[in-house]
Amino acid sequence: MSFFRKLKESIASKTESVTKQFKDGLEKTRKGFVEKVTDLMIRRKKIDEEFYEELEEILIGADVGVNTVMNLIEDLRVEVKKRKIEDASELQPVLSEKLSELLRGNDNSQLQMSSNGITVILFVGVNGVGKTTTIGKLAHRFKQEGKKVLLAAGDTFRAGAIEQLEVWGQRAGVEVIKQQSGSDPAAVMYDAVQAAKQRQVDVLLCDTAGRLQNKSNLMEELNKIFRVIQREIPDAPHEVLLVLDATTGQNALNQAKLFGEKSGVTGLVLTKLDGTAKGGIVVAIRQELNLPVKLVGLGEKMDDLQPFDSEQFVHALFAGLIQEEAGEATAAGEEEQR
């Protein structure tokens, strides 16, 4: 069975609305990346050095990452020899399969939840990446699942940050624990943990400051927040999610490296994937950092924040080709019946 057919069958058991969200959200990447690859394979029937060079350029242009691209091209060369592939079009499912493997990794993309008691999720990341929006959308998601949720406004220094979180809290129907602007973020977290215990909430989502220019101060602040939370809930935080803006491409990867070094990040959230043609950054980040992508932002609506699913991601990218192959298989079956 071909890779595309296997993928289609695997996706068939998943929610149709989620499949549509991935397809819609990755439309720009599909046009900017997959369509260029398809065009290359139509133009250049023969797999030669020029073909590999052009494919390399397309992959790097989609922000897949230079190191990852070099390894991927090397893998494709091996597969071409092994499978004796001569026609470039036959390479399309092989490339899709390789990308799927790179995205999947060996770790769990599920959010880690407390088995008993309050689940505490801390959000880190520089200003402007969509951190507050992500918290609001995740609060909505948990609320839809029937969980009792509380928000902590720990970004006390950025103008408007507390108010912005309150707006999202109102939209999701969730209370926000806050102090005055300029307050000690760790004090806000202490209040939030106490409130979470008193109100017997299931999930506490905590916003933090994102001033990367004061990296050492920021890390000290995060460490203080960790200590305060762990004193009250020893196994918390259960997740430390680094929020990255996918539209910034390689810059997002650099931010991930800086934050990942010292801040105890356990997973990544990639926002604004619908706004970029360079969705290949998901592959680069997945490969260059030993961290799972937990959530992806696929649009502006409240339910457009989705758990990352490597199969949905690859399916959304190669949807046109999967459809094409299904059409060819149907036509062949009808021909056989005649």
Backbone hydrogen bonds, N-H to C=O, Kabsch-Sander energy under -0.5 kcal/mol:
donor,donor_aa,acceptor,acceptor_aa,energy
6,K,2,S,-2.3
7,L,3,F,-2.6
8,K,4,F,-2.4
9,E,5,R,-2.4
10,S,6,K,-2.3
11,I,7,L,-2.4
12,A,8,K,-1.6
13,S,9,E,-0.6
13,S,10,S,-0.7
14,K,11,I,-2.3
19,T,15,T,-2.1
20,K,16,E,-2.2
21,Q,17,S,-1.9
22,F,18,V,-2.3
23,K,19,T,-2.2
24,D,20,K,-3.1
25,G,21,Q,-2.8
26,L,22,F,-1.7
27,E,24,D,-1.3
30,R,26,L,-2.7
31,K,27,E,-2.4
32,G,28,K,-2.7
33,F,29,T,-2.1
34,V,29,T,-0.8
35,E,30,R,-2.2
37,V,33,F,-2.2
38,T,34,V,-2.8
39,D,35,E,-2.3
40,L,36,K,-2.3
41,M,37,V,-2.2
42,I,38,T,-1.6
43,R,39,D,-2.7
44,R,40,L,-2.9
45,K,43,R,-0.9
47,I,86,E,-0.7
48,D,46,K,-1.1
52,Y,48,D,-2.2
53,E,49,E,-2.5
54,E,50,E,-2.2
55,L,51,F,-2.4
56,E,52,Y,-2.5
57,E,53,E,-2.0
58,I,54,E,-2.1
59,L,55,L,-2.4
60,I,56,E,-2.6
61,G,57,E,-2.4
62,A,58,I,-1.3
63,D,60,I,-1.7
64,V,59,L,-2.1
69,V,65,G,-2.8
70,M,66,V,-2.5
71,N,67,N,-2.0
72,L,68,T,-2.5
73,I,69,V,-3.0
74,E,70,M,-2.0
75,D,71,N,-2.2
76,L,72,L,-2.4
77,R,73,I,-2.2
78,V,74,E,-1.9
79,E,75,D,-2.4
80,V,76,L,-2.7
81,K,77,R,-2.0
82,K,78,V,-2.8
83,R,79,E,-3.1
84,K,80,V,-0.5
85,I,80,V,-1.9
88,A,45,K,-2.4
90,E,87,D,-1.5
91,L,88,A,-1.9
92,Q,89,S,-1.0
94,V,90,E,-0.5
95,L,91,L,-2.7
96,S,92,Q,-2.2
97,E,93,P,-2.4
98,K,94,V,-2.2
99,L,95,L,-2.4
100,S,96,S,-2.2
101,E,97,E,-2.0
102,L,98,K,-2.3
103,L,99,L,-2.1
104,R,100,S,-2.0
105,G,101,E,-1.6
113,M,111,L,-0.6
119,T,202,D,-2.9
120,V,118,I,-0.6
121,I,119,T,-0.5
121,I,204,L,-2.6
122,L,239,E,-2.6
123,F,206,C,-2.6
124,V,241,L,-2.6
127,N,210,G,-1.7
129,V,126,V,-1.1
134,T,130,G,-2.2
135,I,131,K,-2.3
136,G,132,T,-2.4
137,K,133,T,-2.5
138,L,134,T,-2.5
139,A,135,I,-2.5
140,H,136,G,-2.0
141,R,137,K,-2.1
142,F,138,L,-2.7
143,K,139,A,-2.4
144,Q,140,H,-2.4
145,E,141,R,-1.2
146,G,143,K,-1.7
147,K,142,F,-2.3
149,V,147,K,-0.6
150,L,203,V,-2.2
151,L,175,E,-2.4
152,A,205,L,-2.5
153,A,177,I,-2.7
154,G,152,A,-1.6
154,G,207,D,-0.6
156,T,154,G,-1.5
161,A,158,R,-2.0
164,Q,160,G,-2.5
165,L,161,A,-2.0
166,E,162,I,-2.1
167,V,163,E,-2.1
168,W,164,Q,-1.8
169,G,165,L,-2.5
170,Q,166,E,-2.5
171,R,167,V,-2.2
172,A,168,W,-2.4
173,G,169,G,-1.0
174,V,169,G,-3.4
175,E,149,V,-0.6
177,I,151,L,-3.2
178,K,176,V,-0.5
182,G,156,T,-2.9
183,S,180,Q,-1.8
187,A,184,D,-0.8
188,V,184,D,-1.5
189,M,185,P,-2.2
190,Y,186,A,-2.0
191,D,187,A,-2.3
192,A,188,V,-2.5
193,V,189,M,-2.6
194,Q,190,Y,-2.3
195,A,191,D,-2.6
196,A,192,A,-2.5
197,K,193,V,-2.2
198,Q,194,Q,-2.6
199,R,195,A,-2.6
200,Q,197,K,-0.8
201,V,196,A,-2.1
202,D,148,K,-2.4
203,V,148,K,-2.1
204,L,119,T,-3.1
205,L,150,L,-2.6
205,L,203,V,-0.5
206,C,121,I,-2.9
206,C,204,L,-0.5
207,D,152,A,-2.7
207,D,205,L,-0.5
208,T,123,F,-0.5
212,L,210,G,-0.9
214,N,211,R,-1.4
215,K,212,L,-0.9
218,L,214,N,-2.8
219,M,215,K,-2.5
220,E,216,S,-2.0
221,E,217,N,-2.4
222,L,218,L,-2.5
223,N,219,M,-2.5
224,K,220,E,-2.2
225,I,221,E,-2.2
226,F,222,L,-2.6
227,R,223,N,-2.4
228,V,224,K,-2.3
229,I,225,I,-2.5
230,Q,226,F,-3.0
231,R,227,R,-1.8
232,E,228,V,-1.0
232,E,229,I,-0.6
233,I,229,I,-3.2
236,A,233,I,-2.3
238,H,120,V,-2.3
239,E,120,V,-1.3
241,L,122,L,-2.9
242,L,240,V,-0.6
242,L,267,G,-2.5
243,V,124,V,-2.8
243,V,241,L,-0.6
244,L,269,V,-3.1
246,A,244,L,-0.8
246,A,271,T,-2.4
248,T,245,D,-1.8
249,G,246,A,-1.6
251,N,248,T,-2.0
252,A,249,G,-1.2
253,L,249,G,-1.2
254,N,250,Q,-2.1
255,Q,251,N,-2.3
256,A,252,A,-2.3
257,K,253,L,-1.9
258,L,254,N,-2.2
259,F,255,Q,-2.8
260,G,256,A,-2.7
261,E,257,K,-1.2
262,K,258,L,-0.6
262,K,259,F,-0.7
263,S,259,F,-2.0
266,T,240,V,-2.6
267,G,240,V,-1.4
268,L,292,P,-2.2
269,V,242,L,-2.6
270,L,295,L,-2.3
271,T,244,L,-3.1
271,T,269,V,-0.7
273,L,297,G,-2.0
274,D,297,G,-0.6
275,G,272,K,-1.5
276,T,273,L,-1.1
280,G,62,A,-1.0
281,I,278,K,-1.9
282,V,279,G,-1.8
283,V,280,G,-0.8
284,A,280,G,-1.8
285,I,281,I,-2.9
286,R,282,V,-2.2
287,Q,283,V,-2.0
288,E,284,A,-2.9
289,L,285,I,-1.7
291,L,289,L,-1.9
294,K,268,L,-2.8
294,K,292,P,-0.7
295,L,268,L,-1.5
296,V,306,Q,-2.8
297,G,270,L,-3.2
298,L,296,V,-0.6
298,L,304,D,-2.8
304,D,301,K,-1.9
306,Q,296,V,-2.7
306,Q,304,D,-0.7
308,F,294,K,-2.1
313,F,309,D,-2.4
314,V,310,S,-2.4
315,H,311,E,-2.6
316,A,312,Q,-2.6
317,L,313,F,-1.8
318,F,314,V,-2.4
319,A,316,A,-0.7
322,I,318,F,-2.3
323,Q,319,A,-2.4
324,E,320,G,-2.2
325,E,321,L,-2.6
326,A,322,I,-2.3
327,G,323,Q,-2.3
328,E,324,E,-2.3
329,A,325,E,-2.4
330,T,326,A,-2.2
331,A,327,G,-2.5
332,A,328,E,-2.4
333,G,329,A,-2.1
334,E,330,T,-2.4
335,E,331,A,-2.2
336,E,332,A,-2.0
337,Q,333,G,-1.8
338,R,334,E,-1.5
